[in-house]
Amino acid sequence: NTALLMVIVPTITVGLSVAVSWVVLRSRSRFRAVFDFFAFLPHTVPRIVFSVAAWLLALFVLRDVLPIYGTIWVLVLVYVVTMLSYGTRMTNGAVIQIHNELEEAAIISGATQGGAMRHVLLPLLTPAISYAWIWIALLSYRELTLPSLLSTTENEPLSVVVWGLISSSSYGASSAVAIIMLGLMIPVL
C-alpha cells in the first residue's frame, strides 16, 4: 500500500497542480482567485483536522454512496487534497517563468489550446513537474498524521507500522521497518 500511495498520490496531485496553475495564471476566468484560494487552503488547515473531517465524511456521509472508508482510496483522496498546495506552489512558480507568447505562437501556427499546452508548456514544465512529483512522493511517504486516523489493518502505510511498533516498545522491529523505508526511498532520492 505504501508503494501504491507513493506512485498514485504524486501523479494525481501533480496533474491537478498543473491544471490549477494553468487556470490561475493563464486563463481569463473570473474565478481564478477562487481556484488559487482552494488549492492553497489545505496548507492552512492542520492535518489532524483533515483526518477527522475525512474520517467523518467517509464513515457517515459517503458510506452509502461511495464506501471508501477502510480502503486505500480514502488515503489517496485525502493525501491529494492536502498535497495540492505544495504542488500548485511549485507549478505556479514554473508557469510564471514561461511567457505565454510561446503558447500564443503555437496557437497562431495552428495548434489548439490543448496542443499548445501538450507540445509547448508541458515539455518546458518537465523539470518542475519531476521535482514536484518527487517531493510530493516523499512527503506522502513519511506522512503519519493522516493515515494514523484513516488507515485500517488492511491499508496501513509503513509510517503507521513504524509508529505502532514504537508504541508497543518494539524498537528493534521499528528500526528494521524504518531501514526498509529508507531503502525504498533511496531510489526516489
N, C-alpha and C positions, 0 to 999 in steps of 0.2 A: 504493500500500500504506500509506503514511503516513496518508492521509486515512481509509482504512478502519480503521486502528488507532485513530485519533483519535475515531472515532464508536462503533465496536463495544466497545472496551475500557471506556470510562467508562459506557456504557449497561449492560453486563452487571455491571460492578463495583458500580455504584450500586444496581441491582436486588438483587444479593446482599447488599449492605451494609444495605439497609432490612430485608430478611428476617432477617438475622443480628441486627440491632439489636432487632427486634421479639421474636425468640426470647429474646434475652439479657435484655431489660428488661421485657417484658410477659407472657411465658409462665410457666408454673409448672413447667417441665421441670426434672428433676434435673440435666440435663446442660447447663444454661445457661452455667456457668463454662467448660465444655469448648469450647462454641461460641465464646465470647469469647477463650479462650486460642488456639485455632487461627486465629481471624480476625486476631489481633494478632501471631502468631508470625512471619509473613513479614517484619515490620518489623525483627525482631531478627536475621535471617539476612542476611549480606552478599549483594548482588546477584550477585556472581561465583559464589558457591556455588549460588544458584538456577540460574544459567545452565548451569553444569557439570552439575548434577543433572538439569535438564530435557533437556539435550543427551544425556546417557547414557540417560535414561528413554525419550526419543523414538527414539533410534538403536538401542538394544539390547533394551529390554523391550517397547515398544509397536509395533515396526516391523511385526510380522505381524498384530496385532490392529487397530491404528489407525495407519496410516502417515502421521503428521503431520510428520515431520522434513522440513525443506526447504520447508514451506508456511507461509503466514501464520498458520495456526491454532495452531502451536506458540508463536508470539509472543503471540497473543491469550490463550492459556491461561496462559502464564507472567506476562504483564502483569496479568491479572485477579487471579491469586493474590498477586502482590506488592503490588498497589494496594489490595487488600481491607482492609488495616489502616488506610489513610488514610480510605477510605470509611466504615468502621464507626465510627471515632472521631468523624467529623463527624455521622453519623446518630444515634449514641448520644447525643451532646450535644443534638440536636434532639428526639429521642423523650423524653428525660428531662424536657424542659421542657413537654411536652404531658401534662396529667394524664389518667390512664386513666379517670377518671369520664366524660369525653366519649365514649369508646368504650362504656362501660357504659350510658350513657344511650341511645346509638344501638341497642344490643342490646336494651335494655328496650323501646324503641319499635318493635321488630320487625325490626331489621336482623340479618343474620347476622354472624358474626365477620369474614368477608371483606368484606361490605358496609360494616361499620363502619370497617374499615381503608381501603377504597376511597373512602368518602364523607366520613370524618371525619379520619382520621390522614394520609392522603396529601396532601389539599389543604393541611393545616397544615404538612406537611413540604416542600412545594414549594420554598420559598426555600433550604432546606438541601440538598435534592436537586439543585437547579440549581447551587448553588455547588460541591457535591461533584463534579458531573459536569464542570464547567469545570476545576476543579483537577486532577482525575484525567486529563482530556484533555491538559492542559498538561504534567503530569508524564510521561505516556506519550509525548508528542510529543518531548520532549527527552531521553528515556532513551537511553543509549549502552551501558551495560554489558551489559544483557540481549540486545539484538539483535546486538551485536558477535560473540557466540559462536553465536547461534541463527539468524541470518539467512544466506541464500544470495544469489547474484546475482539470483535471481528475486523475492526478497521483502526487499530492502534498504530500511529506513526512511531518511529524509533525514539523520538524525543519523549513521548509519553512512556514508552517502555523503560527508558533510562530513568525517568523520574520515579516510576513505580518501583524500580529496583533500588534506587537510593532511599526511597521512603521505607522500604522493608529492610533496610540496613544490609543489602546485598551489594557491597561496594565492589567486590571483585567482578561480579557479573555485570554491574552497571559500567564498570571501566571497560570491560570487554565489548559491550554493545557500543560504548562511545568510541572505541577504537575502530569498530566496524563502520560506524557513521563517518568517522574521519577518513577511512579508506575509501568509502563510497563518494565522499566529497572531493577528494584529491583530483580525480579526472576532470571534474567540472571546473575546479580552480585552474 
